[in-house]
Structure formats: structure tokens, C-alpha cells
Amino acid sequence: MQRLNDPDFIVVGSGPNGLVAANVLARRGFRVLVLEAHPRRPGGAVASEELTLPGFVHDVGAGFFSFGRSSPAFRELDLEAAGLRWQNAPFESCHPALDGSYACIARDLELQAAHFGSPRDGATFASLARFHAGIERHLLDALLRPFPTLWPLARMGVSALGRLAGLLLRSSGSLARSLFESDAARRVLPSLGLHVDVGPEDMLGAPLPYVLGLTATTGGYALPVGGAQAITNALVTLLEQHGGRLKLGAAVTRIIVRGGRAQAVAVADGEEIAARLGVLADTSAPGLYLSLLERGDVPHWVRARMRRFKLGFGTFKLDFALSAPVPWTVEAARQSAVVHAGESIDDLARFVREVRGGKLPERPYLVVGQHTLVDPSRAPAGMHTLYVYSRVPPYLHGGWKDAAARFADRVEERIEGLAPGFRKTILARHVLAPPDLEAMDANLVGGDLGGGSNAWNHQLVFRPVFPYFRYRTPVRGLYLCSSYAHPGAGVHGMCGYNAATIAARDAR
Ligand SMILES: Cc1cc2nc3c(=O)[nH]c(=O)nc-3n(C[C@H](O)[C@H](O)[C@H](O)COP(=O)(O)OP(=O)(O)OC[C@H]3O[C@@H](n4cnc5c(N)ncnc54)[C@H](O)[C@@H]3O)c2cc1C
């Protein structure tokens, strides 16, 4: 039996990256202790709770898992062996507009081609999906493993690389306009960029929407049966099978450095726990460098960079308990795991300008999740949950006290426009403004779900700060393993996987 106070490695935080890191280390024979601040549950932004009414299970953060089946970390850990089961809707994503036009992404490419704005656009996207399916494994290896990873690019071949470069070295709006003729098809990829903070006209903004759009045609926006918590529970089960331990209600307040090396952590209740070989922080980068480490342990210039750290957009999240499914005017939206509200590239660009200008958008772009269409276990018989988020400024002038209810009404209004009668189905509503998200999970600074900005100049060697892009920090034995490190946002666990692999190598 492993002793709680004698670990080789301490992992601070039990988000997917923290738990994957802990699993990787435990499988290599190290004694691992995960300390999680949340008092009741692990998982960070990958968790489920009854937020509205008894029997309605809502995902508090991530709701759709494009990397669920394809992440190298998840494949290696084999979450299915711990009971995880994935499900998909007929359509992965639907992009309807008020004029009744729409485009959908599906894994079935015939279905896909028939529902993508126009027959020509349907054929173009299906052909792109076939190209992507041929290179996906190499592409994900290149994007998700520690940067730089050149062998997967070499395996892709010169011609595929040339085609990818032609597609991706531009903005998402430019990519969409170059590929498609209909407005319906053109709004699809740019709207996916707003899952993080990549606007339609942002320089080199195409890669992220491409990955989100095209992985939806392979693994899809997969949903775990029972809710996002099932992913976390699977990771905890696997960790414990390999002797690792998790402690809840253990907020780490200090990483203790002696002789230039991370030696221990201090927990809020005053306990100090030594780590024989090192500490992995599944924390925010500014939190690590500005709060958890003493001033003298961090180079002055790193602290200065962290004070100016660029956040992504804030997130405004709503969860509903419904008496019936959403009555979307567009039929295909009634069979889609996710529905996106955003009329056109111009509409999305206007939305981005408002958020960047510090304003609450008039007509919010929306990501709407319909989990119970696929997984009825998440609500009482015949009833439904609805998961919605929009993007907002991380810090709102005047605060959220009065603004939250007002903005939630705007969100409802936008859904009502696309689905008249929606409001009549609402049994209860739960609102999480950016400060509520941050209170739930300290990594969601200002409600930013992306681990900082995901713009091109905050990726790869710049993430979170050059030259510390390969998980090591200025302190020996201390690694950053959260989505603030490469490859960033998303539930793939690869920040944790990569950091743990490097930490294990250093320890040997
Ligand atoms: C509303 C929302 C929607 C999202 N939608 C999707 C989606 O559909 N698909 C997708 O792939 N991704 C989505 N994401 C993003 C995804 O959830 C994150 O990229 C992912 O959870 C990052 O994992 P992580 O382990 O780095 O951090 P987190 O999941 O944020 O976990 C960090 C953990 O560390 C703990 N912690 C932090 N500091 C300390 C400390 N000092 N002491 C102890 N514990 C600490 C926190 O309490 C938390 O449990 C969404 C996120 C949000 C918030």
C-alpha cells in the first residue's frame, strides 16, 4: 500500500491532463499522488453535476470529445477498459440560420455530402474528409506530441503536406471562402474557431477550426455515456489500479523549492508533502509562476511575461432542464450532437469584435449541446438537458451581477429565433459567468477555457513562454502539464502525457 506522504511525484490538479500525467508515471512504476483543490470531485473542467434539477446530469465544462477516440494518450491508457463508452449522434454538428439554410458535419460521408449547404459544397467537404482520414493519425501525432515532432510530418508525404499547407496557412474565413460557395457551408469552420479565441479573420487561424471540423468526421463529437465525469472516473480507476492516489479538497498553496529543485508542496490546511522526484502542475501558467512559486524562484522576466499573459475569451455557460427536445426549425438540428448559432462569417466577425472590445455581444454566437438526444440516461424519462455556451470578455466592465441574467436572456432569445417554442420547454436554468467558472476551477482564469490564448503566436514554442515550451520550468523537477502548455486546449490529455514522459525521462 502506497503511503500518501511519500510519493515520487506529486501532480497538482486532477483535470484530464493531471490525471493522464499521473497515469503515465504510475504505469512506469513511480509512486504518484494527485492533489485536487475541488472538495467533492476530480476532473477540473471534465465533470458532470446535477446543476438544475434532480436527475438532470449536466457537463460543467467540456461536453464533446473530438479527441476521445483519437488521442494517443487515451488510446494508450485504454479508457474503455475502465468502462468508458462513447456514443455519437447522426450529425456531429449542425449550423442553421434564420433563413432556414444549414450545413452539417457527419461521420457518414454520404449523409454529410447531402447536408452541407449545396451539393457542390457537400462534395467538397466530403472529399476533404476523405483526405483527412488518410492523414489524421500522422497529423495528430505531429500536432499533439512534444514540439517539434518531425517524423509524423515526414510520414504524411510531400504531396499531403503541400496540400495541408495550402489549406491551413491562412485565416479560417479565407479557407472557408476558398472552399465553399454557400453561406451555410462557409460559416462552419470559422464558427469552430470560436470554441477558443480564433476569429474568422485572424492571421493563421485556419489550423484549429480545420482540426475541430475534420476530426468530427472521423471520431466525431463523441459523448461518453453518463456524462463527462465518466472520462474522469475512468482515468481515476486506471490510476488507482496502478497504485496512484488522489486526494480531494487539497488546494496546493505553495511549491517548495530548495537548492533550485521542487522538493515539496504546501497544502491549504498547512500540511507539507515532500515529492522525492518532482512536481507536475496541472495549473494555470500565471498561477504557477506568480502564486505557487516564491518570487525568488522565478526569473524576473518570466514573472513579467506572466503578468502580461494573454488570456483567451471568457466563457458564459448555461444549462437547462427541458420538458422536451429543442424544436429547431431545421430538421437536421434535431438530430445533431452540437448546434452552432452564427449566421455568417460577417456575423461571427462582428461577434468577435464585440468580445475583443470588452462588450457583451448583442447576438451571441452559441455552442449548443444536446446530450440527451444520444444519452437519455442523463435526464428523467422523456426529459432533456441542454448545454449552451457563448464567448464573452474575460473581465467585464461593471461586473456580472446584473449582466449575467440579461445576457442569459439574450442567449435564450437566440435559440428561440432558431427554434420557436423553445422557451416553453424550459423547466430550470443554471448560469455560470466567468467568475463562477474560475471559482469552480482555478485554471479557468476569467472563464478562459483554452489555457490562455490559442492564437498562432501563443502556440508551439511560444506556449506558455519561450523557451519553456517542453514542459520543464526554470525550477528543476517542476513541470507544467496543463492546457497552458503545448498542445493546449481540448480533452486529449496530451499536455499531461508529454510532460510526464519528459519528467520520467529526467528522473531516470
Ligand atoms: C465550459 C467549457 C467547455 C469546454 N468544452 C470543451 C469541449 O467540448 N471539448 C473539449 O475537448 N474541450 C472543451 N473544453 C476545454 C477542456 O475542458 C480543457 O481544455 C481541459 O479540461 C484542460 O484540462 P487540464 O487538465 O489542463 O485543466 P482543467 O480541466 O482545468 O483541470 C485543472 C484542475 O486542477 C485543479 N487545480 C488548479 N490549481 C490547483 C491547486 N493550486 N491545487 C490543487 N488543485 C488545483 C483544478 O481544481 C482543476 O480540477 C471546455 C472547457 C470549458 C470550461
The ligand as a Tripos MOL2 file, in Angstrom:
@<TRIPOS>MOLECULE
LIG
   53    58     1     0     0
SMALL
NO_CHARGES

@<TRIPOS>ATOM
      1 C1        -17.3170   25.4580  -20.4790 C.3       1 LIG1
      2 C2        -16.2210   24.6450  -21.1230 C.ar      1 LIG1
      3 C3        -16.4770   23.9380  -22.2830 C.ar      1 LIG1
      4 C4        -15.4830   23.1710  -22.8940 C.ar      1 LIG1
      5 N1        -15.8070   22.4120  -23.9670 N.ar      1 LIG1
      6 C5        -14.9000   21.5330  -24.4450 C.ar      1 LIG1
      7 C6        -15.2990   20.5410  -25.3580 C.ar      1 LIG1
      8 O1        -16.4900   20.4120  -25.6850 O.2       1 LIG1
      9 N2        -14.3430   19.6860  -25.8330 N.ar      1 LIG1
     10 C7        -13.0350   19.7640  -25.4240 C.ar      1 LIG1
     11 O2        -12.2050   18.9610  -25.8950 O.2       1 LIG1
     12 N3        -12.6410   20.6940  -24.5300 N.ar      1 LIG1
     13 C8        -13.5430   21.5490  -24.0160 C.ar      1 LIG1
     14 N4        -13.1880   22.4260  -23.0280 N.ar      1 LIG1
     15 C9        -11.7630   22.5630  -22.6780 C.3       1 LIG1
     16 C10       -11.2520   21.4390  -21.7900 C.3       1 LIG1
     17 O3        -12.1620   21.1860  -20.7560 O.3       1 LIG1
     18 C11        -9.8910   21.8270  -21.2300 C.3       1 LIG1
     19 O4         -9.0080   22.0710  -22.3040 O.3       1 LIG1
     20 C12        -9.3250   20.7120  -20.3470 C.3       1 LIG1
     21 O5        -10.1970   20.4100  -19.2870 O.3       1 LIG1
     22 C13        -7.9700   21.1260  -19.8030 C.3       1 LIG1
     23 O6         -7.5450   20.1450  -18.9230 O.3       1 LIG1
     24 P1         -6.4850   20.4660  -17.7940 P.3       1 LIG1
     25 O7         -6.2070   19.1980  -17.0900 O.co2     1 LIG1
     26 O8         -5.3430   21.2020  -18.3850 O.co2     1 LIG1
     27 O9         -7.1910   21.5170  -16.7900 O.3       1 LIG1
     28 P2         -8.5680   21.5320  -16.0350 P.3       1 LIG1
     29 O10        -9.5570   20.6160  -16.6400 O.co2     1 LIG1
     30 O11        -8.9520   22.9610  -15.9470 O.co2     1 LIG1
     31 O12        -8.2300   20.9700  -14.5800 O.3       1 LIG1
     32 C14        -7.3460   21.6340  -13.7090 C.3       1 LIG1
     33 C15        -7.5550   21.0620  -12.3110 C.3       1 LIG1
     34 O13        -6.5140   21.5000  -11.4680 O.3       1 LIG1
     35 C16        -7.0740   21.8980  -10.2170 C.3       1 LIG1
     36 N5         -6.1600   22.8660   -9.6190 N.ar      1 LIG1
     37 C17        -5.7310   24.0340  -10.1540 C.ar      1 LIG1
     38 N6         -4.9000   24.6710   -9.3060 N.ar      1 LIG1
     39 C18        -4.7910   23.8490   -8.2070 C.ar      1 LIG1
     40 C19        -4.0690   23.9480   -6.9840 C.ar      1 LIG1
     41 N7         -3.2920   25.0140   -6.6820 N.pl3     1 LIG1
     42 N8         -4.1850   22.9280   -6.0730 N.ar      1 LIG1
     43 C20        -4.9460   21.8330   -6.3530 C.ar      1 LIG1
     44 N9         -5.6810   21.7170   -7.4890 N.ar      1 LIG1
     45 C21        -5.5890   22.7170   -8.4090 C.ar      1 LIG1
     46 C22        -8.4100   22.4810  -10.5830 C.3       1 LIG1
     47 O14        -9.3020   22.4960   -9.4670 O.3       1 LIG1
     48 C23        -8.8620   21.5140  -11.6690 C.3       1 LIG1
     49 O15        -9.5140   20.4010  -11.1180 O.3       1 LIG1
     50 C24       -14.1700   23.1640  -22.3570 C.ar      1 LIG1
     51 C25       -13.9040   23.8730  -21.1840 C.ar      1 LIG1
     52 C26       -14.9180   24.5910  -20.5490 C.ar      1 LIG1
     53 C27       -14.6260   25.3220  -19.2670 C.3       1 LIG1
@<TRIPOS>BOND
     1     1     2 1
     2     2     3 ar
     3     2    52 ar
     4     3     4 ar
     5     4     5 ar
     6     4    50 ar
     7     5     6 ar
     8     6     7 ar
     9     6    13 1
    10     7     8 2
    11     7     9 ar
    12     9    10 ar
    13    10    11 2
    14    10    12 ar
    15    12    13 ar
    16    13    14 ar
    17    14    15 1
    18    14    50 ar
    19    15    16 1
    20    16    17 1
    21    16    18 1
    22    18    19 1
    23    18    20 1
    24    20    21 1
    25    20    22 1
    26    22    23 1
    27    23    24 1
    28    24    25 2
    29    24    26 1
    30    24    27 1
    31    27    28 1
    32    28    29 2
    33    28    30 1
    34    28    31 1
    35    31    32 1
    36    32    33 1
    37    33    34 1
    38    33    48 1
    39    34    35 1
    40    35    36 1
    41    35    46 1
    42    36    37 ar
    43    36    45 ar
    44    37    38 ar
    45    38    39 ar
    46    39    40 ar
    47    39    45 ar
    48    40    41 1
    49    40    42 ar
    50    42    43 ar
    51    43    44 ar
    52    44    45 ar
    53    46    47 1
    54    46    48 1
    55    48    49 1
    56    50    51 ar
    57    51    52 ar
    58    52    53 1
@<TRIPOS>SUBSTRUCTURE
     1 LIG1         1 GROUP 0 **** ****
